[in-house]
Amino acid sequence: QVQLVESGGGSVQAGGSLRLSCAYSTYGSSRRCMGWFRQAPGKEREGVAAIVTGGGNTYYADSVKARFTISQDNAKNMVYLEMNDLKPEDTAMYSCAAKPLWAESCNLRSGEYAYWGQGTQVTVSS
């Protein structure tokens, strides 16, 4: 089974920063899309950012562009989400997810991601 484990969540004031980490199991030579998604109570899950393992394009939701940065350390099987200028609306459970890579392109469609971590809570106070 594919395993994903998130860490780095916490509580910060608006304008602060957090760095989320996702450790994932190896999958042989197959490349994947690694994505970050979030869901707040009573709201639908939304895609935040995605990246192609081993190098590739990055993808961001409009709501986090210029504030969040997704990156990876392929040798360590790690994916990161640097979150800057956090806002109360960013409060949510953040989950790391993975899906197969097709045509060297990723997306933020949560329904296409088959593997998910347990999530890490991010709370931003005003």
N, C-alpha and C positions, 0 to 999 in steps of 0.2 A: 504494500500500500504506500502511496505517496504521503509523506508527512511534512507538514508545515507548522512552524512554531513561531509566533510573534512575541515581541517584547519591546519595552521602551515607552509604553503608555504611562500616563500620569495626569496630574492636575496642574494646570498653569494659568496664569493671568492672561487676559487678552493682550496680544502683542508679543507674547513669549514664543518660545520655540521648543520643539521636541523632535527627537530622532527615533523612528520606529525601525525595528529590525525584524527580518523574517529569515529563519534558518530552514532550509529545505533539504530533503533527501535527494540523493543522486538518482538520475534516471538514464544511465548509460550515456550514449552519444546524442540522444534526442534533445533538441532545443525546444524551449517552451516560452510562452508568455507568462510573465509573473506580474500579477496585478495587486493593487491595494483597493479595497472597497470599504465603505463605512455604512453604518446603519444606526440611526437614533431611535429611541423608543417611539412607537407610533408612526414612524416614517418608513418609506421604502428604502431598500438598499441602493446605494449609488456607487458607481465607479469613480475612483479618485485618480489613479495613475497606473500605468503599465509599462513594462519594458521587456525587450527580447533578451533572453539569457544568452551569454556569449557575445553580446554586442548587437546593437540595433537601435531602431528608433524608440523614442519615448512618447507616451500619450498621456494627456492630462484633461481632467474635467475643467470646464471654463471657470468654475468657482474657485479653483486652487492654482490656476496658472499664475506664474510670477511669485508665488508664495511657497509652493511645495516642489520638491525635487526628488525624483526617483532615481536610484542608482543601484549598482550591484558590484559584488566581488565574486566573480565566477569561481575562482580558485577555492574560496571558502564556502561556496554554496550559500551566499547571503544576498538578500535584497534589502535595500534601505529606503525609507521615506523621510526626507528632511522636511519638516514643517516649520515654516517661519510666519511671523505676523499672524499668529493664531487668533481666531475670532470665536465668540461663543457659539456661532452656528456650525463650527467645526466639531463640536462635542458629539461624540458617537463611539460606537464600538468599531474599531478598525481591524479588518481581517486581511490576511494575505491569501492569495489564491493562485492557482496555476492551471493552464490549459495548453494543449498542443499548439505548436507554431505552424501556421499555414501561410504560404506565399510571403514569408518574411514580414508579416504584418500582425499587429496585435489590435485589440479593441478593449472597450470598457463595458462590454455586455456581460453582466454577471451570470446570466443563464448559460453561457458557453464555458464557464470555468468549472471544472469537475472536482477539483481538489481544494480544500479550504483548511485554514488553521483555526484555532479556537478563538482568536480575537484578543485584542488588547484595548482597554478602555482609555479614551482621551477625553478629558474634561477641561473646558476652557471657561474661566469665570470672567464676568464683566467687571 
